[in-house]
Amino acid sequence: MITLVTGATGGLGRNAIEYLLQHGLPVRATGRNAAQGEALRALGANFVPADLATLDAAQARSLLQGVDTVWHCAALSSPWGARADFHAANVNATERLADAAIAAGVARFVHVSTPSLYFDYQHHLDITESYRPRRYANHYAHTKALAEAAIRQRSGSQAATTFVMLRPRALFGPHDRVLMPRVLALMAQRRGKLPLPRAGEVLMDLTFTPNVVHAMQLASTSARVTSGHACNITNHEPRRLCQVLGQLLGDELGQPPQLRRLPYALADAVARGMETWSALSRREPAFTRYAMGVLHYDMTLDNTQAIAALGYRPAYTMDEGIRLTAQWMRDHGQHHHL
């Protein structure tokens, strides 16, 4: 039976496709990036270009024909943008796809959510899946919470489809287009210097992307999981960001970052100013309050649910993940940015 991977042209989706193909499993991939789609076809995936935000019922039926499992990785995850765009991509698209999956008799629907919906500008250690802030930090977090609510609503129905929600934290690894590329670009602009709140001393969970794929596979097969269940997914090894950057960029790639302390009050004030200007100019700010907050406030996640419901343990340790990420960056010339 076929696994449908949405958001297949993103970093997580690409890792998922490679995993499924390596294990000889038939895969249908969908995404908006046609050039990346050709690369997926070359790997052996059946790529169907689609924009889930505008998918009609007939397209959804066609996309899910013969599909047994859905890995819904697609999302608008930008730190900035119009609320309507986030709602269309993260809520409407998820509702449409979930309804089509139920109608098509899909057995498992694995929905990739986010721990961003916990974030509230406070320190948190071992945060559990039930925690909610008084208000969500941005449109992304809010619409991902609404998408989860839509999934839970459908999992309460008599549908044969089992829905599982995963909240992976701070992904890094092969095909990363977010975390490390942004760090490298900032270092390149500043000749190796990297200004960060607390000079990168923030304690956080990171997750090697192939471990998320491993969790998705477990979520597709575990007999213990109940429909509508949500699980935090991490590497089970919280670390200080400065340690991870030092290990990856310094020890592995020979380009140690010169970390500089950026006063958080200043960073927050500048980000507020940038956001105010961006609201008027319609241009994305260089950095947001949320981005600075994530780099300042410690946040680690509780792993109990993932272990109990999925039997999830990371397939790769942080050290292994960092080493493999460095190897991929070398192979793809990413470390030459500096």
Secondary structure, 3 states (H helix, E strand, C coil): CEEEEECCCCHHHHHHHHHHHHCCCCEEEEECCHHHHHHHHHHCCEEEECCHHHCCHHHHHHHCCCEEEEEECCCCCCCCCCHHHHHHHHHHHHHHHHHHHHHHCCCEEEEECCHHHHCCCCCEEEECCCCCCCCCCCHHHHHHHHHHHHHHHHHCCCCCCEEEEEEECCEECCCCCCHHHHHHHHHHHCCCEEEEEHHHCCEECCEEHHHHHHHHHHHHHCCCCCCCEEEEECCCCCEEHHHHHHHHHHHHCCCCCEEEEECHHHHHHHHHHHHHHHHHHCCCCCCCHHHHHHCCCCEEECCHHHHHHHCCCCCCCHHHHHHHHHHHHHHCCHHHHC
